Amino acid sequence: MPITIADVASRAGVSKTTVSRVLNGKGEVDESTAARVRRVIDELGYTPSARAVNLARGHTRVIGMLVPSLIWPWMGEIVQGAVDVVEAEGYGLLLFTCNRGAESMRQFSAQVSGKAFDGLLAIEPEGTLDYLADLYAGGLPVVLIDDRGDKPLMPSVGTTNRAGGALAARHLVEIGRRHPLVITGPEKFGCTQDRLRGFADVFDASGHPVDPRFVMEGDFTYDCGAQAIQRALGLGLEFDAVFAHNDLSAAGALQALRHAGRTVPGDVALVGFDDILHAAHTEPPLTTIRQPMRQMGEMAARRLIAHFDGTPLTSEPNILSTTLVVRSSTA
């Protein structure tokens, strides 16, 4: 049978509270009593629960991570980046998803109330930003990853969405494309607005402003990319380039263009956003704007752990740069 704190207390002739105080270095214990307790601990080979000791000291050495879902194509990269740092620093990671909606959030809230972790990394599940802001205002250390351009009043790690849109446009202009179709993400997301604004600014400056009729709102899915192409062709819109706001919708657009008899990049040059693993394996491989997903997870975790070590958390965001990756869908 495992040795318990009660066994130590009984052998040493003290209370369990006294043993706990000796283990945690809290409270005043007579030195001779403390020495006796430590001797009994050695004799019995008692090993205290790391979780119990940490809780007694007011921290768990566990970091919580809240994400919408693990099936998003780039989610694994961010989580892996965070895990690499968390494990290297001797912390544990408690991962929560919102796959079951309100029930998932109820379970997560119970863990928050139970102080199951010292701080939180969050890729904002839809509709939870105000809740996360309340947790931060209430004293829970929170770092938001991929803030979707919402610019929340809490620590965050994001990327250059507007500059990324501009990179895509500049590349298309440089290869001679003048009539782009844009497949956006949901309009309510700040990142969607930033990517569209950066893209449109470059085409405006080139003397070929983006016609609003050529901007199709999507939802970051494969189907929305295919449907946007079908809708544009059905309306008789003529375009020589497509900028999709993520790689999944770009892949859907690529398939729909092929079915319509349009060649890529001959008839239509195609650019995505994210640089997920699949982007290099479409046919042709996809030119895209790379978001540094793993580095975002790493930076967020480092920022949270630095706070535990005494560095204050501020609402100033950390912004990592996007880069253009040119492949055969435009070359």
SULSUL-V570011 format. One record per helix or strand of 2 or more residues. SS is the DSSP state (H for helix, E for strand). FROM is the first residue (numbers start at 1). TO is the last residue. If there is no record, write none. Layout:
# SULSUL-V570011
[[SS & FROM & TO] [SS & FROM & TO]]
This chain:
# SULSUL-V570011
[[H & 5 & 12] [H & 16 & 24] [H & 31 & 44] [H & 50 & 56] [E & 62 & 67] [H & 75 & 88] [E & 92 & 97] [H & 102 & 113] [E & 119 & 122] [H & 129 & 137] [E & 141 & 145] [E & 156 & 159] [H & 161 & 174] [E & 180 & 184] [H & 190 & 205] [H & 212 & 214] [E & 215 & 217] [H & 222 & 234] [E & 241 & 244] [H & 247 & 259] [E & 269 & 274] [H & 277 & 281] [E & 287 & 290] [H & 293 & 308] [E & 318 & 320] [E & 323 & 325]]
